[in-house]
Amino acid sequence: MRIISYILTLTLGLIAGTSLFEKEPNDVKTIEVELELTPVVIVESNPIALESEIICLARNIYFEARSESITGQTAVASVTLNRVKSNKFPNTICEVVHQAKYSRWWKENHNKDVPVRNKCQFSWYCDGKPDKVYDHNAYKDIYTLAEYMYNEQIDSTDGATHYHANYVSPAWSSQMTMVGVADTHIFYKDY
C-alpha cells in the first residue's frame, strides 16, 4: 500500500472539523500539518465504476484547480461531491462533472455526445480545448487526493455546491450564500 505525505496549509477550522475557510480570506489563520494519505480499500460491487468515479473527480480537480493549493483543490473536490449528494444535480461524480448542454447536431449526424461550448457546469469540459493531462506528476498527486476525498467523503466547504473564479461575477452568485474563498475561487451554497 502506498503512502504519500503532503505538507498542507489548512485553516484552523478544518482541523477543528468545521469549514475549510472563513468568509473573508484575511481572517484565515493557517498552520502546516503533515498528512499521510493512505488509500482506503472500499469493497464495491463494481470496481470499474468506482475507478471511473475517482478518475472523473481527479480530472475535475486537475482541470479546475491544478495550479491551486491543496486547500483550493480540496474545495473543488468538495463541491463536486456535494453536488452528487444534492437532489438538484445528477447522482454520480461523472454525471456531475459532465453535466452540460449537448449538441443535437453532433448527436443526430455523428451519434456523438459533444457539449456545447461554454454551456457546462465546469468550464474545462466545454471550453473547446483538449482535455489532455500534461502534468503527470501533478495528476498523480491529485488522483491520490481524489481517492482520499471519495473514500472519506470530506466536505471542507460547509455545503458549497457552486464556485467561480474571482475575476468573474456570474448572475447566480447574488442568489446564493458565499461560504468562503480558496485561492482564486469563491464558493457558495444555497440560502
Rosetta constraint file for C-alpha pairs under 8 A:
AtomPair CA 1 CA 38 HARMONIC 7.62 0.50
AtomPair CA 1 CA 39 HARMONIC 7.77 0.50
AtomPair CA 2 CA 38 HARMONIC 6.71 0.50
AtomPair CA 2 CA 39 HARMONIC 7.62 0.50
AtomPair CA 3 CA 36 HARMONIC 6.25 0.50
AtomPair CA 3 CA 37 HARMONIC 5.91 0.50
AtomPair CA 3 CA 38 HARMONIC 5.22 0.50
AtomPair CA 3 CA 39 HARMONIC 7.77 0.50
AtomPair CA 4 CA 36 HARMONIC 5.75 0.50
AtomPair CA 4 CA 37 HARMONIC 5.66 0.50
AtomPair CA 4 CA 38 HARMONIC 7.16 0.50
AtomPair CA 5 CA 34 HARMONIC 6.61 0.50
AtomPair CA 5 CA 35 HARMONIC 5.81 0.50
AtomPair CA 5 CA 36 HARMONIC 4.66 0.50
AtomPair CA 5 CA 37 HARMONIC 6.54 0.50
AtomPair CA 6 CA 34 HARMONIC 5.73 0.50
AtomPair CA 6 CA 35 HARMONIC 5.62 0.50
AtomPair CA 6 CA 36 HARMONIC 6.68 0.50
AtomPair CA 6 CA 37 HARMONIC 7.98 0.50
AtomPair CA 7 CA 32 HARMONIC 6.37 0.50
AtomPair CA 7 CA 33 HARMONIC 5.75 0.50
AtomPair CA 7 CA 34 HARMONIC 4.79 0.50
AtomPair CA 7 CA 35 HARMONIC 6.70 0.50
AtomPair CA 8 CA 32 HARMONIC 5.55 0.50
AtomPair CA 8 CA 33 HARMONIC 5.52 0.50
AtomPair CA 8 CA 34 HARMONIC 6.38 0.50
AtomPair CA 8 CA 35 HARMONIC 7.23 0.50
AtomPair CA 8 CA 70 HARMONIC 6.57 0.50
AtomPair CA 8 CA 71 HARMONIC 7.71 0.50
AtomPair CA 9 CA 30 HARMONIC 5.88 0.50
AtomPair CA 9 CA 31 HARMONIC 5.66 0.50
AtomPair CA 9 CA 32 HARMONIC 4.89 0.50
AtomPair CA 9 CA 33 HARMONIC 6.79 0.50
AtomPair CA 9 CA 70 HARMONIC 7.50 0.50
AtomPair CA 9 CA 71 HARMONIC 7.02 0.50
AtomPair CA 10 CA 14 HARMONIC 6.63 0.50
AtomPair CA 10 CA 15 HARMONIC 7.51 0.50
AtomPair CA 10 CA 20 HARMONIC 7.03 0.50
AtomPair CA 10 CA 30 HARMONIC 5.49 0.50
AtomPair CA 10 CA 31 HARMONIC 6.02 0.50
AtomPair CA 10 CA 32 HARMONIC 6.82 0.50
AtomPair CA 10 CA 33 HARMONIC 7.69 0.50
AtomPair CA 10 CA 71 HARMONIC 6.39 0.50
AtomPair CA 11 CA 15 HARMONIC 7.02 0.50
AtomPair CA 11 CA 20 HARMONIC 5.86 0.50
AtomPair CA 11 CA 21 HARMONIC 5.92 0.50
AtomPair CA 11 CA 28 HARMONIC 6.09 0.50
AtomPair CA 11 CA 29 HARMONIC 5.64 0.50
AtomPair CA 11 CA 30 HARMONIC 4.84 0.50
AtomPair CA 11 CA 31 HARMONIC 6.76 0.50
AtomPair CA 12 CA 16 HARMONIC 6.26 0.50
AtomPair CA 12 CA 20 HARMONIC 7.99 0.50
AtomPair CA 12 CA 28 HARMONIC 7.86 0.50
AtomPair CA 12 CA 29 HARMONIC 6.31 0.50
AtomPair CA 12 CA 30 HARMONIC 6.33 0.50
AtomPair CA 12 CA 31 HARMONIC 7.02 0.50
AtomPair CA 13 CA 17 HARMONIC 6.15 0.50
AtomPair CA 13 CA 18 HARMONIC 4.89 0.50
AtomPair CA 13 CA 19 HARMONIC 5.47 0.50
AtomPair CA 13 CA 20 HARMONIC 5.91 0.50
AtomPair CA 13 CA 21 HARMONIC 6.79 0.50
AtomPair CA 13 CA 22 HARMONIC 7.94 0.50
AtomPair CA 14 CA 18 HARMONIC 5.11 0.50
AtomPair CA 14 CA 19 HARMONIC 5.54 0.50
AtomPair CA 14 CA 20 HARMONIC 4.87 0.50
AtomPair CA 14 CA 21 HARMONIC 7.63 0.50
AtomPair CA 14 CA 156 HARMONIC 6.75 0.50
AtomPair CA 18 CA 156 HARMONIC 7.30 0.50
AtomPair CA 18 CA 158 HARMONIC 7.34 0.50
AtomPair CA 19 CA 155 HARMONIC 7.77 0.50
AtomPair CA 19 CA 156 HARMONIC 5.18 0.50
AtomPair CA 19 CA 157 HARMONIC 5.29 0.50
AtomPair CA 19 CA 158 HARMONIC 5.25 0.50
AtomPair CA 20 CA 71 HARMONIC 7.40 0.50
AtomPair CA 20 CA 75 HARMONIC 7.53 0.50
AtomPair CA 20 CA 156 HARMONIC 4.56 0.50
AtomPair CA 20 CA 157 HARMONIC 5.61 0.50
AtomPair CA 20 CA 158 HARMONIC 7.72 0.50
AtomPair CA 21 CA 25 HARMONIC 7.55 0.50
AtomPair CA 21 CA 28 HARMONIC 6.44 0.50
AtomPair CA 21 CA 156 HARMONIC 7.84 0.50
AtomPair CA 21 CA 157 HARMONIC 7.18 0.50
AtomPair CA 21 CA 179 HARMONIC 7.84 0.50
AtomPair CA 21 CA 180 HARMONIC 5.57 0.50
AtomPair CA 21 CA 181 HARMONIC 6.65 0.50
AtomPair CA 21 CA 182 HARMONIC 7.10 0.50
AtomPair CA 22 CA 27 HARMONIC 6.43 0.50
AtomPair CA 22 CA 28 HARMONIC 5.89 0.50
AtomPair CA 22 CA 179 HARMONIC 7.16 0.50
AtomPair CA 22 CA 180 HARMONIC 5.43 0.50
AtomPair CA 22 CA 181 HARMONIC 7.37 0.50
AtomPair CA 23 CA 27 HARMONIC 7.76 0.50
AtomPair CA 23 CA 178 HARMONIC 7.04 0.50
AtomPair CA 23 CA 179 HARMONIC 5.53 0.50
AtomPair CA 23 CA 180 HARMONIC 4.29 0.50
AtomPair CA 23 CA 181 HARMONIC 6.65 0.50
AtomPair CA 24 CA 28 HARMONIC 7.26 0.50
AtomPair CA 24 CA 180 HARMONIC 6.70 0.50
AtomPair CA 24 CA 181 HARMONIC 7.07 0.50
AtomPair CA 25 CA 180 HARMONIC 7.46 0.50
AtomPair CA 25 CA 181 HARMONIC 6.09 0.50
AtomPair CA 25 CA 182 HARMONIC 7.72 0.50
AtomPair CA 37 CA 144 HARMONIC 7.50 0.50
AtomPair CA 37 CA 145 HARMONIC 7.68 0.50
AtomPair CA 37 CA 148 HARMONIC 6.75 0.50
AtomPair CA 38 CA 148 HARMONIC 7.51 0.50
AtomPair CA 39 CA 144 HARMONIC 7.43 0.50
AtomPair CA 39 CA 147 HARMONIC 6.44 0.50
AtomPair CA 39 CA 148 HARMONIC 6.07 0.50
AtomPair CA 39 CA 151 HARMONIC 7.77 0.50
AtomPair CA 40 CA 148 HARMONIC 7.39 0.50
AtomPair CA 40 CA 151 HARMONIC 6.37 0.50
AtomPair CA 42 CA 151 HARMONIC 7.44 0.50
AtomPair CA 43 CA 47 HARMONIC 7.76 0.50
AtomPair CA 44 CA 50 HARMONIC 7.10 0.50
AtomPair CA 46 CA 50 HARMONIC 6.59 0.50
AtomPair CA 47 CA 51 HARMONIC 6.17 0.50
AtomPair CA 48 CA 52 HARMONIC 6.19 0.50
AtomPair CA 49 CA 53 HARMONIC 6.22 0.50
AtomPair CA 50 CA 54 HARMONIC 6.43 0.50
AtomPair CA 51 CA 55 HARMONIC 6.17 0.50
AtomPair CA 52 CA 56 HARMONIC 6.12 0.50
AtomPair CA 52 CA 94 HARMONIC 7.55 0.50
AtomPair CA 53 CA 57 HARMONIC 6.27 0.50
AtomPair CA 53 CA 92 HARMONIC 7.38 0.50
AtomPair CA 53 CA 93 HARMONIC 5.63 0.50
AtomPair CA 53 CA 94 HARMONIC 5.83 0.50
AtomPair CA 54 CA 58 HARMONIC 6.01 0.50
AtomPair CA 54 CA 93 HARMONIC 7.99 0.50
AtomPair CA 54 CA 143 HARMONIC 7.38 0.50
AtomPair CA 54 CA 146 HARMONIC 6.02 0.50
AtomPair CA 54 CA 147 HARMONIC 6.02 0.50
AtomPair CA 54 CA 150 HARMONIC 6.93 0.50
AtomPair CA 55 CA 59 HARMONIC 6.00 0.50
AtomPair CA 55 CA 143 HARMONIC 7.14 0.50
AtomPair CA 55 CA 146 HARMONIC 7.88 0.50
AtomPair CA 56 CA 60 HARMONIC 6.16 0.50
AtomPair CA 56 CA 93 HARMONIC 6.50 0.50
AtomPair CA 56 CA 94 HARMONIC 5.31 0.50
AtomPair CA 56 CA 97 HARMONIC 6.87 0.50
AtomPair CA 57 CA 61 HARMONIC 6.27 0.50
AtomPair CA 57 CA 77 HARMONIC 6.77 0.50
AtomPair CA 57 CA 80 HARMONIC 7.35 0.50
AtomPair CA 57 CA 93 HARMONIC 6.46 0.50
AtomPair CA 57 CA 94 HARMONIC 7.37 0.50
AtomPair CA 57 CA 97 HARMONIC 7.61 0.50
AtomPair CA 57 CA 146 HARMONIC 5.94 0.50
AtomPair CA 58 CA 62 HARMONIC 5.99 0.50
AtomPair CA 58 CA 139 HARMONIC 7.47 0.50
AtomPair CA 58 CA 142 HARMONIC 5.86 0.50
AtomPair CA 58 CA 143 HARMONIC 4.98 0.50
AtomPair CA 58 CA 145 HARMONIC 7.70 0.50
AtomPair CA 58 CA 146 HARMONIC 5.21 0.50
AtomPair CA 59 CA 63 HARMONIC 6.03 0.50
AtomPair CA 60 CA 64 HARMONIC 5.80 0.50
AtomPair CA 60 CA 65 HARMONIC 7.97 0.50
AtomPair CA 60 CA 76 HARMONIC 7.98 0.50
AtomPair CA 60 CA 77 HARMONIC 7.75 0.50
AtomPair CA 60 CA 97 HARMONIC 6.72 0.50
AtomPair CA 60 CA 122 HARMONIC 7.85 0.50
AtomPair CA 61 CA 65 HARMONIC 5.35 0.50
AtomPair CA 61 CA 66 HARMONIC 6.41 0.50
AtomPair CA 61 CA 73 HARMONIC 5.92 0.50
AtomPair CA 61 CA 76 HARMONIC 6.17 0.50
AtomPair CA 61 CA 77 HARMONIC 6.20 0.50
AtomPair CA 61 CA 142 HARMONIC 6.96 0.50
AtomPair CA 61 CA 146 HARMONIC 7.87 0.50
AtomPair CA 62 CA 66 HARMONIC 4.49 0.50
AtomPair CA 62 CA 138 HARMONIC 7.86 0.50
AtomPair CA 62 CA 139 HARMONIC 6.44 0.50
AtomPair CA 62 CA 142 HARMONIC 6.57 0.50
AtomPair CA 63 CA 124 HARMONIC 6.14 0.50
AtomPair CA 63 CA 131 HARMONIC 7.99 0.50
AtomPair CA 64 CA 76 HARMONIC 7.45 0.50
AtomPair CA 64 CA 122 HARMONIC 7.61 0.50
AtomPair CA 64 CA 123 HARMONIC 7.93 0.50
AtomPair CA 64 CA 124 HARMONIC 6.79 0.50
AtomPair CA 65 CA 72 HARMONIC 6.67 0.50
AtomPair CA 65 CA 73 HARMONIC 5.50 0.50
AtomPair CA 65 CA 76 HARMONIC 7.17 0.50
AtomPair CA 66 CA 73 HARMONIC 7.02 0.50
AtomPair CA 66 CA 138 HARMONIC 7.06 0.50
AtomPair CA 66 CA 139 HARMONIC 7.96 0.50
AtomPair CA 66 CA 142 HARMONIC 7.72 0.50
AtomPair CA 68 CA 72 HARMONIC 5.44 0.50
AtomPair CA 68 CA 73 HARMONIC 6.23 0.50
AtomPair CA 68 CA 183 HARMONIC 6.27 0.50
AtomPair CA 68 CA 184 HARMONIC 7.69 0.50
AtomPair CA 69 CA 73 HARMONIC 6.27 0.50
AtomPair CA 69 CA 183 HARMONIC 6.98 0.50
AtomPair CA 70 CA 74 HARMONIC 5.91 0.50
AtomPair CA 71 CA 75 HARMONIC 6.20 0.50
AtomPair CA 71 CA 182 HARMONIC 6.55 0.50
AtomPair CA 71 CA 183 HARMONIC 7.91 0.50
AtomPair CA 72 CA 76 HARMONIC 6.33 0.50
AtomPair CA 72 CA 182 HARMONIC 5.02 0.50
AtomPair CA 72 CA 183 HARMONIC 5.87 0.50
AtomPair CA 72 CA 185 HARMONIC 7.54 0.50
AtomPair CA 73 CA 77 HARMONIC 6.29 0.50
AtomPair CA 74 CA 78 HARMONIC 6.11 0.50
AtomPair CA 74 CA 145 HARMONIC 7.71 0.50
AtomPair CA 74 CA 149 HARMONIC 7.69 0.50
AtomPair CA 74 CA 156 HARMONIC 7.00 0.50
AtomPair CA 75 CA 79 HARMONIC 6.29 0.50
AtomPair CA 75 CA 155 HARMONIC 7.83 0.50
AtomPair CA 75 CA 156 HARMONIC 5.99 0.50
AtomPair CA 75 CA 157 HARMONIC 6.03 0.50
AtomPair CA 75 CA 182 HARMONIC 7.34 0.50
AtomPair CA 76 CA 80 HARMONIC 6.38 0.50
AtomPair CA 77 CA 81 HARMONIC 6.26 0.50
AtomPair CA 77 CA 146 HARMONIC 7.12 0.50
AtomPair CA 77 CA 149 HARMONIC 7.03 0.50
AtomPair CA 78 CA 82 HARMONIC 5.90 0.50
AtomPair CA 78 CA 149 HARMONIC 7.65 0.50
AtomPair CA 78 CA 154 HARMONIC 6.80 0.50
AtomPair CA 78 CA 155 HARMONIC 5.12 0.50
AtomPair CA 78 CA 156 HARMONIC 6.15 0.50
AtomPair CA 78 CA 157 HARMONIC 6.50 0.50
AtomPair CA 78 CA 160 HARMONIC 7.54 0.50
AtomPair CA 79 CA 83 HARMONIC 6.18 0.50
AtomPair CA 79 CA 155 HARMONIC 7.92 0.50
AtomPair CA 79 CA 157 HARMONIC 7.34 0.50
AtomPair CA 79 CA 159 HARMONIC 7.48 0.50
AtomPair CA 79 CA 160 HARMONIC 5.58 0.50
AtomPair CA 79 CA 161 HARMONIC 4.83 0.50
AtomPair CA 79 CA 162 HARMONIC 6.45 0.50
AtomPair CA 79 CA 163 HARMONIC 7.88 0.50
AtomPair CA 80 CA 84 HARMONIC 6.66 0.50
AtomPair CA 80 CA 93 HARMONIC 6.86 0.50
AtomPair CA 80 CA 96 HARMONIC 7.03 0.50
AtomPair CA 80 CA 97 HARMONIC 7.34 0.50
AtomPair CA 80 CA 161 HARMONIC 7.16 0.50
AtomPair CA 81 CA 85 HARMONIC 6.50 0.50
AtomPair CA 81 CA 93 HARMONIC 6.87 0.50
AtomPair CA 81 CA 150 HARMONIC 7.78 0.50
AtomPair CA 81 CA 153 HARMONIC 7.45 0.50
AtomPair CA 81 CA 155 HARMONIC 7.89 0.50
AtomPair CA 82 CA 86 HARMONIC 6.23 0.50
AtomPair CA 82 CA 155 HARMONIC 7.40 0.50
AtomPair CA 82 CA 159 HARMONIC 6.33 0.50
AtomPair CA 82 CA 160 HARMONIC 6.80 0.50
AtomPair CA 82 CA 161 HARMONIC 5.81 0.50
AtomPair CA 83 CA 87 HARMONIC 7.89 0.50
AtomPair CA 83 CA 88 HARMONIC 7.43 0.50
AtomPair CA 83 CA 89 HARMONIC 5.64 0.50
AtomPair CA 83 CA 90 HARMONIC 7.43 0.50
AtomPair CA 83 CA 96 HARMONIC 6.89 0.50
AtomPair CA 83 CA 161 HARMONIC 5.61 0.50
AtomPair CA 84 CA 89 HARMONIC 6.27 0.50
AtomPair CA 84 CA 90 HARMONIC 6.06 0.50
AtomPair CA 84 CA 91 HARMONIC 5.00 0.50
AtomPair CA 84 CA 92 HARMONIC 5.65 0.50
AtomPair CA 84 CA 93 HARMONIC 6.13 0.50
AtomPair CA 84 CA 96 HARMONIC 6.64 0.50
AtomPair CA 85 CA 89 HARMONIC 7.99 0.50
AtomPair CA 85 CA 91 HARMONIC 7.11 0.50
AtomPair CA 87 CA 91 HARMONIC 7.87 0.50
AtomPair CA 89 CA 96 HARMONIC 6.57 0.50
AtomPair CA 90 CA 95 HARMONIC 5.70 0.50
AtomPair CA 90 CA 96 HARMONIC 5.44 0.50
AtomPair CA 90 CA 99 HARMONIC 7.80 0.50
AtomPair CA 91 CA 95 HARMONIC 6.87 0.50
AtomPair CA 91 CA 96 HARMONIC 7.25 0.50
AtomPair CA 92 CA 96 HARMONIC 6.20 0.50
AtomPair CA 93 CA 97 HARMONIC 6.10 0.50
AtomPair CA 94 CA 98 HARMONIC 5.99 0.50
AtomPair CA 95 CA 99 HARMONIC 5.76 0.50
AtomPair CA 96 CA 121 HARMONIC 7.87 0.50
AtomPair CA 97 CA 121 HARMONIC 7.11 0.50
AtomPair CA 97 CA 122 HARMONIC 6.64 0.50
AtomPair CA 97 CA 125 HARMONIC 7.84 0.50
AtomPair CA 98 CA 120 HARMONIC 7.42 0.50
AtomPair CA 98 CA 121 HARMONIC 7.57 0.50
AtomPair CA 98 CA 122 HARMONIC 7.84 0.50
AtomPair CA 98 CA 125 HARMONIC 6.91 0.50
AtomPair CA 99 CA 120 HARMONIC 6.11 0.50
AtomPair CA 99 CA 121 HARMONIC 5.94 0.50
AtomPair CA 100 CA 115 HARMONIC 5.99 0.50
AtomPair CA 100 CA 116 HARMONIC 7.38 0.50
AtomPair CA 100 CA 119 HARMONIC 5.76 0.50
AtomPair CA 100 CA 120 HARMONIC 4.13 0.50
AtomPair CA 100 CA 121 HARMONIC 6.18 0.50
AtomPair CA 101 CA 115 HARMONIC 5.75 0.50
AtomPair CA 101 CA 116 HARMONIC 5.77 0.50
AtomPair CA 101 CA 119 HARMONIC 5.63 0.50
AtomPair CA 101 CA 120 HARMONIC 6.46 0.50
AtomPair CA 102 CA 113 HARMONIC 6.24 0.50
AtomPair CA 102 CA 114 HARMONIC 5.51 0.50
AtomPair CA 102 CA 115 HARMONIC 4.17 0.50
AtomPair CA 102 CA 116 HARMONIC 5.33 0.50
AtomPair CA 103 CA 107 HARMONIC 6.50 0.50
AtomPair CA 103 CA 113 HARMONIC 6.92 0.50
AtomPair CA 103 CA 114 HARMONIC 5.68 0.50
AtomPair CA 103 CA 115 HARMONIC 5.84 0.50
AtomPair CA 103 CA 116 HARMONIC 5.54 0.50
AtomPair CA 104 CA 108 HARMONIC 6.03 0.50
AtomPair CA 105 CA 109 HARMONIC 5.87 0.50
AtomPair CA 105 CA 110 HARMONIC 7.93 0.50
AtomPair CA 106 CA 110 HARMONIC 5.31 0.50
AtomPair CA 106 CA 111 HARMONIC 6.39 0.50
AtomPair CA 106 CA 112 HARMONIC 5.65 0.50
AtomPair CA 106 CA 113 HARMONIC 6.57 0.50
AtomPair CA 106 CA 114 HARMONIC 6.36 0.50
AtomPair CA 107 CA 111 HARMONIC 4.24 0.50
AtomPair CA 107 CA 112 HARMONIC 4.80 0.50
AtomPair CA 107 CA 113 HARMONIC 5.69 0.50
AtomPair CA 107 CA 114 HARMONIC 7.52 0.50
AtomPair CA 108 CA 112 HARMONIC 7.95 0.50
AtomPair CA 115 CA 119 HARMONIC 7.13 0.50
AtomPair CA 115 CA 120 HARMONIC 7.27 0.50
AtomPair CA 115 CA 125 HARMONIC 7.75 0.50
AtomPair CA 115 CA 126 HARMONIC 5.80 0.50
AtomPair CA 116 CA 120 HARMONIC 7.58 0.50
AtomPair CA 116 CA 126 HARMONIC 6.46 0.50
AtomPair CA 117 CA 126 HARMONIC 4.88 0.50
AtomPair CA 117 CA 127 HARMONIC 5.64 0.50
AtomPair CA 117 CA 128 HARMONIC 6.35 0.50
AtomPair CA 118 CA 123 HARMONIC 6.34 0.50
AtomPair CA 118 CA 126 HARMONIC 5.53 0.50
AtomPair CA 118 CA 127 HARMONIC 5.75 0.50
AtomPair CA 119 CA 123 HARMONIC 7.81 0.50
AtomPair CA 119 CA 126 HARMONIC 6.79 0.50
AtomPair CA 120 CA 125 HARMONIC 6.65 0.50
AtomPair CA 120 CA 126 HARMONIC 6.05 0.50
AtomPair CA 122 CA 126 HARMONIC 7.75 0.50
AtomPair CA 123 CA 127 HARMONIC 5.88 0.50
AtomPair CA 124 CA 129 HARMONIC 7.65 0.50
AtomPair CA 124 CA 131 HARMONIC 7.55 0.50
AtomPair CA 125 CA 131 HARMONIC 7.33 0.50
AtomPair CA 133 CA 139 HARMONIC 7.29 0.50
AtomPair CA 135 CA 139 HARMONIC 6.25 0.50
AtomPair CA 136 CA 140 HARMONIC 6.14 0.50
AtomPair CA 137 CA 141 HARMONIC 6.59 0.50
AtomPair CA 138 CA 142 HARMONIC 6.14 0.50
AtomPair CA 139 CA 143 HARMONIC 5.85 0.50
AtomPair CA 140 CA 144 HARMONIC 6.34 0.50
AtomPair CA 141 CA 145 HARMONIC 6.32 0.50
AtomPair CA 142 CA 146 HARMONIC 6.07 0.50
AtomPair CA 143 CA 147 HARMONIC 6.21 0.50
AtomPair CA 144 CA 148 HARMONIC 6.26 0.50
AtomPair CA 145 CA 149 HARMONIC 6.07 0.50
AtomPair CA 146 CA 150 HARMONIC 5.93 0.50
AtomPair CA 147 CA 151 HARMONIC 6.04 0.50
AtomPair CA 148 CA 152 HARMONIC 5.90 0.50
AtomPair CA 148 CA 153 HARMONIC 7.98 0.50
AtomPair CA 149 CA 153 HARMONIC 5.37 0.50
AtomPair CA 149 CA 154 HARMONIC 5.82 0.50
AtomPair CA 150 CA 154 HARMONIC 7.82 0.50
AtomPair CA 155 CA 159 HARMONIC 6.73 0.50
AtomPair CA 157 CA 179 HARMONIC 6.91 0.50
AtomPair CA 157 CA 180 HARMONIC 7.36 0.50
AtomPair CA 157 CA 187 HARMONIC 7.50 0.50
AtomPair CA 158 CA 179 HARMONIC 6.91 0.50
AtomPair CA 159 CA 189 HARMONIC 6.11 0.50
AtomPair CA 160 CA 179 HARMONIC 6.94 0.50
AtomPair CA 160 CA 187 HARMONIC 6.07 0.50
AtomPair CA 160 CA 188 HARMONIC 4.96 0.50
AtomPair CA 160 CA 189 HARMONIC 4.28 0.50
AtomPair CA 160 CA 190 HARMONIC 7.77 0.50
AtomPair CA 161 CA 187 HARMONIC 7.68 0.50
AtomPair CA 161 CA 188 HARMONIC 6.34 0.50
AtomPair CA 161 CA 189 HARMONIC 5.44 0.50
AtomPair CA 161 CA 190 HARMONIC 7.80 0.50
AtomPair CA 162 CA 187 HARMONIC 5.85 0.50
AtomPair CA 162 CA 188 HARMONIC 5.17 0.50
AtomPair CA 162 CA 189 HARMONIC 6.38 0.50
AtomPair CA 163 CA 185 HARMONIC 6.26 0.50
AtomPair CA 163 CA 186 HARMONIC 5.30 0.50
AtomPair CA 163 CA 187 HARMONIC 4.25 0.50
AtomPair CA 163 CA 188 HARMONIC 5.87 0.50
AtomPair CA 164 CA 168 HARMONIC 7.05 0.50
AtomPair CA 164 CA 169 HARMONIC 7.78 0.50
AtomPair CA 164 CA 170 HARMONIC 7.76 0.50
AtomPair CA 164 CA 185 HARMONIC 5.42 0.50
AtomPair CA 164 CA 186 HARMONIC 5.58 0.50
AtomPair CA 164 CA 187 HARMONIC 6.90 0.50
AtomPair CA 165 CA 184 HARMONIC 5.61 0.50
AtomPair CA 165 CA 185 HARMONIC 4.48 0.50
AtomPair CA 165 CA 186 HARMONIC 6.35 0.50
AtomPair CA 166 CA 184 HARMONIC 5.44 0.50
AtomPair CA 166 CA 185 HARMONIC 5.44 0.50
AtomPair CA 166 CA 186 HARMONIC 6.14 0.50
AtomPair CA 169 CA 173 HARMONIC 7.14 0.50
AtomPair CA 171 CA 175 HARMONIC 7.83 0.50
AtomPair CA 172 CA 176 HARMONIC 7.03 0.50
AtomPair CA 173 CA 177 HARMONIC 7.74 0.50
AtomPair CA 173 CA 178 HARMONIC 7.93 0.50
AtomPair CA 173 CA 188 HARMONIC 7.35 0.50
AtomPair CA 175 CA 190 HARMONIC 7.64 0.50
AtomPair CA 175 CA 191 HARMONIC 7.55 0.50
AtomPair CA 176 CA 188 HARMONIC 6.02 0.50
AtomPair CA 176 CA 189 HARMONIC 5.75 0.50
AtomPair CA 176 CA 190 HARMONIC 4.92 0.50
AtomPair CA 176 CA 191 HARMONIC 5.48 0.50
AtomPair CA 177 CA 188 HARMONIC 5.32 0.50
AtomPair CA 177 CA 189 HARMONIC 5.35 0.50
AtomPair CA 177 CA 190 HARMONIC 5.95 0.50
AtomPair CA 177 CA 191 HARMONIC 5.48 0.50
AtomPair CA 178 CA 186 HARMONIC 7.26 0.50
AtomPair CA 178 CA 187 HARMONIC 5.80 0.50
AtomPair CA 178 CA 188 HARMONIC 4.29 0.50
AtomPair CA 178 CA 189 HARMONIC 6.56 0.50
AtomPair CA 179 CA 186 HARMONIC 7.89 0.50
AtomPair CA 179 CA 187 HARMONIC 5.64 0.50
AtomPair CA 179 CA 188 HARMONIC 5.28 0.50
AtomPair CA 179 CA 189 HARMONIC 6.83 0.50
AtomPair CA 180 CA 186 HARMONIC 5.99 0.50
AtomPair CA 180 CA 187 HARMONIC 5.33 0.50
AtomPair CA 180 CA 188 HARMONIC 7.25 0.50
AtomPair CA 181 CA 185 HARMONIC 5.81 0.50
AtomPair CA 181 CA 186 HARMONIC 4.51 0.50
AtomPair CA 181 CA 187 HARMONIC 6.05 0.50
AtomPair CA 182 CA 186 HARMONIC 6.56 0.50
AtomPair CA 182 CA 187 HARMONIC 7.89 0.50
